[in-house]
Amino acid sequence: MEARKRGWRWAYSKTRSYHTSKLQAAYRATRFWLTGDTGHFASHGGFRKTRIRR
């Protein structure tokens, strides 16, 4: 049950909290939902590289 809480909506809000655009957040959330990994992406205004994995 815990794994189901980390779905598309959770990944979208998590990437948006890292100051990414809505389009990039939607893409990364979809990728997370399908594969369990967002891949590396620029976050925090381009000052950091972030990756979210299951």
Phi, psi and omega per residue, in radians:
M1 nan -0.613 -3.128
E2 -1.084 -0.692 -3.118
A3 -1.136 -0.541 -3.125
R4 -1.227 -0.405 3.129
K5 -1.228 -0.392 3.140
R6 -1.699 1.272 -3.130
G7 -1.838 -2.710 -3.081
W8 -1.086 -0.805 -3.098
R9 -1.094 -0.738 3.109
W10 -1.084 -0.807 -3.121
A11 -1.144 -0.663 3.109
Y12 -1.095 -0.852 -3.124
S13 -1.167 -0.586 3.114
K14 -1.145 -0.810 3.137
T15 -1.200 -0.607 3.072
R16 -1.143 -0.582 3.117
S17 -1.191 -0.295 3.083
Y18 -1.594 0.280 3.067
H19 1.095 0.870 3.023
T20 -1.860 2.890 3.133
S21 -1.263 2.851 3.139
K22 -1.124 -0.679 3.141
L23 -1.148 -0.814 3.131
Q24 -1.146 -0.675 3.113
A25 -1.100 -0.705 3.117
A26 -1.151 -0.731 3.107
Y27 -1.098 -0.827 -3.120
R28 -1.164 -0.640 3.102
A29 -1.160 -0.703 3.104
T30 -1.134 -0.739 3.107
R31 -1.115 -0.711 3.094
F32 -1.105 -0.748 -3.112
W33 -1.120 -0.673 -3.115
L34 -1.392 -0.729 -2.991
T35 -1.992 -0.304 -3.082
G36 1.508 0.191 -3.111
D37 -2.613 2.334 3.127
T38 -1.517 -0.322 -2.983
G39 1.367 2.990 -3.139
H40 -1.340 2.429 3.077
F41 -2.596 2.651 3.121
A42 -1.267 2.357 3.133
S43 -2.429 3.067 3.134
H44 0.948 0.816 3.103
G45 1.264 0.371 3.118
G46 1.583 0.048 -3.113
F47 -1.532 -0.242 -3.124
R48 -2.332 2.772 2.961
K49 -1.949 2.312 -3.042
T50 -2.238 2.649 3.050
R51 -2.545 2.293 3.128
I52 -1.968 2.196 3.140
R53 -2.235 2.736 3.035
R54 -1.379 nan nan
